[in-house]
Amino acid sequence: MTGTPFIPRTITVHLGAPSAPAENVYTTFPDYIKNVASGEIYPTWPEAALRANIYAQISYALNRYYTEFYRSQGYDFDITSVTQYDQTYAPGREIYDNISAIVDDIFNSYVVMGNNVEPYFTQYCNGTTSQCEGLSQWGTVALAQEGLGPYDILTRYYGPNINLVDNAPIRDGLPSYPGRPLRLGDAGNDVQEKQIQLNRIATNYPAIPKIGDPDGVFNVETENAVRAFQRIFGLTVDGIIGNATWNRISYLFNAVKRLSELDSEGISLSELPQAYSQILQLGSEGRDVLVIQYYLNVVGAFYDVIPRILINGVFDEETDRAVRAYQQAFGLPVDGVVGRQTWQSLYDTYRSILDSTTLIDGGVPLFPGQVLALGSQGENVTTVQEWLVYLSEVYPSIPAPTVDGIYGTETQQAVVAFQSLFGLNPSGNVGVTTWDALGAVYSDLKFGNNKRLGQYPGFALTQEVTP
């Protein structure tokens, strides 16, 4: 689970019970639904009944996919083909023309409960040889014959609070695990997602300390919560979210929220990562764009094919050209869009540069690659504290912290003061943009470098009036 649901271009089906050795089949999502529908229902049924059933089948599959029901348990597939667990799927099955046409029309629509985000777990059974609390397939026929439409049929089984999401986006799916362990100092959507999930799990397991502000920064609070989670569930207690811990958190979150049950608690919009965008492209603005522009400029200092750009927080045409140049140089799809793949590649390239040098652009140290926050320690914290002490002599509103290499409340307050003075988000954390601004202002004052275009000069500008 990462962000809002989408329709995957492909889905992986295991042709057997979850733990049974069997082939995995990769098929497009519409073809999967056509196959399931052609095996589960009859093409001669009224169209309203067919559509109601197909909505249920789509939502069921998307629930398995979105919650990573099987992948969070360590399996390498999205859904099984065994009716004891999931929906029937048979490679090579005959697909009925009218069912195929309906799927083509609605495959990117699904059922949600109320204002919840996740596709609803639309459990169903045939209603004759098997009974369940969800939809009755044969029962939909009778309701359609009474004149009910697909939505009204669905409300008879799942209640009046359901809604249909239409025209959901279609895109390639990637496993939610970011491909690298998350640890102290990391930041982003992936961190925030796990912070939110750990807080919900902690409601059921109070021995896990809650994270006060799940803001996407992997701070000491987050590390302590991860360690407690690992201790309770028999994982290696290292405070790092690797693949095993990631999957276990996802699995427990699904379990306590009952996301694969008819009485699911559901996922609200507030429980989705909000701090960092998933997609950046031409026209995007904000903090994430500043970060991307910073990384591009650093990489551009070592790769001439990538043009240097203005760091202004606006994904303009210059930024678009730089992104495309980077994608071309590093063998990525050249679309000018910064999604997870491009973001991760750019970050990895930046880190490889950081491993070989720490200074660039007039001697300002490079961002160390990890966000500094309460509880952080080390040389990078010392650097920030030294900068702040120097700046406090010029800007009285910035309090001078103790230079001890420990990111305590003194340092946090000084950072907030700097951020407020220079128009940055007063988060109290030192990420890419704050690090870059701190280093640049310090360098400008101490060594007399010229102000960069658009940088606040540190004093109010007034018009002199001549009498």
Disulfide bonds with the S-S distance in Angstrom:
none
